[in-house]
Each structure stands twice: as structure tokens, then as C-alpha cells.
Amino acid sequence: MDGCTGLAGPEDLRSYLDFLESRGLLKRVKAEVDPVLEIPEILRRIMYRRLGAVLFENVKGHPGYRVAGNIFCDIEVVRKALGVERLEDIGWRLFEPLRGPPPLGLGEKVRSLKDVLTMGKYMPRRAGRAKFTENVLEGSEASLTKLPAFKVWPKDGGRYLTYALVHVRDPVEGVMNMGVYRVMIAGDREGVVHWQIHKRGMQAEQDAREKGENRVPAALVIGSDPGTLLTGAMPVPYPIDKHLFAGVVRGSGLPVYRLPNGVDVPANAEIVLEGYIDLEDLRQEGPYGDHFGYYDRPNRLFPTFRLERIWHRSDPIYYGSVTGKPPLEDVVIGKFAERIFLPAIQTLLPEVVDLHLPPHGVFQGMAFVSIKKRYPGHGKKVLLALMGLGQLSLTKILVVVDRDIDVQDINQVIWAVSSHVDPQRDVLVVPYSHADELDPSTPTPRYGSKLGIDATRKLPEEYGGKEWPEEVEPDPAVAEMVERRWREYGLP
Ligand SMILES: Cc1cc2nc3c(=O)[nH]c(=O)nc-3n(C[C@H](O)[C@H](O)[C@H](O)COP(=O)(O)O)c2cc1C
């Protein structure tokens, strides 16, 4: 724990692994294992059996490197590591100061200053030193093949960095972005960066091209504290600086180190690959066995990352994630996004009560949302809003229900859909719109249809002018008596 900065959780990857181990959630594997197919297969089986995180201490072909996997094995563990009572509290750190009546009197104004100062503590801090500067590899010494990158599935197009925080500075606003985009190793000093069309990395690529630039300084960062690693996979709206957002997630500003190429990276990184994105060298990427459990077929060209320098801590720990049919680690990361962005969604759409991205829907497949319904057509209004909101807009199937339905319980949602939906009236199909780049069901990648289901109870205007049927309720006196006499009945 970092006493000086007020960081509530582990300060880097290795202290996070200690945190997991102290709770019996880390297995150490001492047998020699191969990052090509073998480690990914072990990680998937461990995840399906819910056995926690793993540290591989003897990695074939990569002496000196240890490999961590499944570090985000469970959402409760993530919550504890981040030191919050509810993950939503992280999102409220940004929006809480805007809630409630504004301060009018002097005393209230002074008290509200506390909120402003709290925001300041999330800002990134310049670190003069970083442990990864202990080892620098340059020239022919610097090769991506040194890293214990995984081959995740047999027909993958190569070995992949599967959880690198791909850092680029935004060409327009100058803010830092770090996105988790897989990178296919294409040579000693070349990797192909799979940033999808809807993501900020791709936006930076397009903006750089518009400015006539053909290379963008970049860094691929492997291993950091849990909050920073998770932030890389969060759909933080542009142009919020992702290092700033990492500070919000961690509850404390991220120490950043400026590389010679001008890119700021987390000072607590295990491995940093410094270089640039070559926008003139576009290459085929894939196939790759992705989150849905299908191989993505190469369908467009992606830019090349050119490595200039490798920095790493002594005794570096490499972290990689694996994909495949759910539920794997990625769905826990999706759950994290769902929880921490709920306050942002509620700020924009105050009628939203709760949200659930069911794990087997692999975050972009399906979402259930409950609302406090107030007027005719309100369910469809929320469906339309979410279909255009940030990365939630990539969701293929959305179901909206009333606030008494617990969307975390899929059976309650099924009940609402089954008993409240008249398909002709309540189903919205949006043909030919933007679609998740990985969705295997659309013949034209990135372009497909969406389904919205309004499973709220209908108001008279939506129900042929009639009152919605009355729902059964037990007689209160009988219900109270049954509860009281429960043990008398000899029931468990
Ligand atoms: C394990 C894992 C791998 C991912 N791989 C990719 C990828 O290859 N390309 C991509 O665009 N998004 C990928 N994502 C999703 C992005 O990380 C996510 O959409 C994030 O919001 C991207 O950052 P951005 O919003 O700053 O663009 C992956 C997420 C996870 C958890």
C-alpha cells in the first residue's frame, strides 16, 4: 500500500499478486509451460473452474520472465483490491459533486471546495524515477520475440500481446489514451495493432492522418496496478485523459514517467515497449480466436507498431489475458465497466435504475436495463438513447424493464419479457447500423442491425387505452402469518 499518496490498493502488478496470494487466490505453477497454446489452455480451464489467478514461474523459451494470468478472476476480488464498498462508488467520484442542490452560503461553498480538491488528487503526477528504467534494451537487443507472448488458439495468425496498454497521445487534444488492443507480433520490432474502428486509438489514427502525420509516438505497457490495467479496457469518453481516469479508479493520481519519445506511461509498469505507430505500414492482422469464441477473419488492414526500445523491471512479470467462449477473465472486466459507468449513464439518463451485461453476452452482445418509467414510450426512448451512447451503442440486443425487476437476475428479465412484451408493439429492430467489429453474425463487419425490447408494463396509451392487468399480491395478513408460522410447518 502506498502510504504517501493515499492509494488504497496494491501499487503495482507484483503487489497485486501478493494481495491475491494472501487471500488464497493465486496459484504458482513451477512446472515448465509454453506460452504458445499451453498457458492459454491452462488459463481457460482455471477460469472455467473458478480457481483464481496464476503465476507461471518457469516459462519455456523465456528465462527471466514470469507470467501472470487470470488476475481479474472475480469481480469481488477486484472490488476489494480497489478498496471500495461498491464499484459504483468509483463512478460517483466524478459525478457526486454535481448532485444535489448547489452550495449557496459561504459555509456551504467552503465545504464544497473539498470536492474540488478531491478531484485534484486524481490527476496524474510526474514521476522522476521508474523502476522499469533499470533495464533498457536497444538496437538488435530489443526484440518483441523476447516477450512470453501467447498464441491463444491454434489457428491464430501469430503470437499476441493480449493485454498491452497501447499508449498514444491524442493528436488534437494532447490527452493520453491507453487502450487494451491486441497486438500481433509480426517481427522482431514490428507488431500489428488491432484497434477497432469505434475505439479511441483508431480515432487518433484518423486525426493524425488528417493532420498529415504518418507516425504517432506510442508505447505498449505491460503490467501495472489493477486500477490502471482495468482503465485501459474502459470506454472512457473522449477527450478525458485515460491517466486521469486511472487516478479516479485507483482513488489516487497515477504516477507517470515521460519516455524519450514524449509519451507518458505508468511509472509502475513492469515492461514498456517504446516506439511509434507507422501509419504508412498497414498490415493484415489475425485470424484471432476472440471473446465470442470465434476466429475473427482478417477483413481490413491495421497499422504497425515499430519498436525502438524495451524497458523492463528486473525480474519482469508479463501479464496476458486469454479469450474464448465465456465466461473468461474478459467478462469480469466487462462487469467492472458496467458497474463503474452506471453513475455516468444515470447522470445522462436519470430514469436508469440498474444495468446488467450478462457474462455470456460478452459485454457487447446483450444488456438489460431497468428504468423508472414515467410516460408512454419511455421504454423505447431509453432503448434509442442507449443505442447511441458510447460503447454501449455497440450492444446488439437491449432489453428494458421496470425498476422492480432485478436485472442482475436473468430469470426476472425472462419473466418480464415473457409477460410484458407484445412483439409487434414492443420490439424495435434497427436495420443496418454500426455494429461491434467482432460480432460474428454480421456478414459485413462493423455494420449490422440491433434489437431493442421494451419489456416494461404498458401505460393505457400504449395498451389500447386500457388499464394494465392487475398483478397478484398475497393477502398481507396471510403473508405475515405464513412467515411467522414457517417453522411450525416443519419447513426449512
Ligand atoms: C482482454 C481484452 C482484449 C481486448 N482487445 C481489443 C482489441 O484487440 N481491439 C479493440 O479495439 N478493443 C479491444 N478490447 C476492448 C477495449 O479495450 C475497450 O473497448 C476499451 O474501451 C478501448 O479503449 P478506448 O475506449 O480508449 O478506445 C479488449 C478488451 C479486453 C478486456
The ligand as a MOL file (V3000), in Angstrom:
LIG
                    3D

  0  0  0     0  0            999 V3000
M  V30 BEGIN CTAB
M  V30 COUNTS 31 33 0 0 0
M  V30 BEGIN ATOM
M  V30 1 C -8.6900 -8.7480 -22.9690 0
M  V30 2 C -9.2270 -7.6440 -23.8280 0
M  V30 3 C -8.8070 -7.5280 -25.1440 0
M  V30 4 C -9.2990 -6.5150 -25.9540 0
M  V30 5 N -8.8690 -6.4240 -27.2520 0
M  V30 6 C -9.2900 -5.4000 -28.0220 0
M  V30 7 C -8.7780 -5.2400 -29.3470 0
M  V30 8 O -7.9790 -6.0210 -29.8340 0
M  V30 9 N -9.2120 -4.1680 -30.0570 0
M  V30 10 C -10.1110 -3.2590 -29.5580 0
M  V30 11 O -10.4350 -2.2880 -30.2400 0
M  V30 12 N -10.6360 -3.4110 -28.3260 0
M  V30 13 C -10.2270 -4.4450 -27.5460 0
M  V30 14 N -10.7160 -4.5840 -26.2780 0
M  V30 15 C -11.7430 -3.6350 -25.7810 0
M  V30 16 C -11.1230 -2.2960 -25.4490 0
M  V30 17 O -10.0710 -2.4390 -24.5340 0
M  V30 18 C -12.1770 -1.3550 -24.8860 0
M  V30 19 O -13.1580 -1.1610 -25.8780 0
M  V30 20 C -11.6080 -0.0040 -24.4480 0
M  V30 21 O -12.6770 0.8690 -24.1620 0
M  V30 22 C -10.7300 0.5970 -25.5180 0
M  V30 23 O -10.2200 1.8120 -25.0880 0
M  V30 24 P -10.7090 3.1800 -25.7500 0
M  V30 25 O -12.1530 3.3300 -25.3380 0
M  V30 26 O -9.8110 4.1860 -25.1320 0
M  V30 27 O -10.5420 3.0530 -27.2130 0
M  V30 28 C -10.2350 -5.5920 -25.4470 0
M  V30 29 C -10.6560 -5.6930 -24.1190 0
M  V30 30 C -10.1620 -6.7190 -23.3160 0
M  V30 31 C -10.6320 -6.8110 -21.9010 0
M  V30 END ATOM
M  V30 BEGIN BOND
M  V30 1 1 1 2
M  V30 2 1 2 3
M  V30 3 2 2 30
M  V30 4 2 3 4
M  V30 5 1 4 5
M  V30 6 1 4 28
M  V30 7 2 5 6
M  V30 8 1 6 7
M  V30 9 1 6 13
M  V30 10 2 7 8
M  V30 11 1 7 9
M  V30 12 1 9 10
M  V30 13 2 10 11
M  V30 14 1 10 12
M  V30 15 2 12 13
M  V30 16 1 13 14
M  V30 17 1 14 15
M  V30 18 1 14 28
M  V30 19 1 15 16
M  V30 20 1 16 17
M  V30 21 1 16 18
M  V30 22 1 18 19
M  V30 23 1 18 20
M  V30 24 1 20 21
M  V30 25 1 20 22
M  V30 26 1 22 23
M  V30 27 1 23 24
M  V30 28 2 24 25
M  V30 29 1 24 26
M  V30 30 1 24 27
M  V30 31 2 28 29
M  V30 32 1 29 30
M  V30 33 1 30 31
M  V30 END BOND
M  V30 END CTAB
M  END
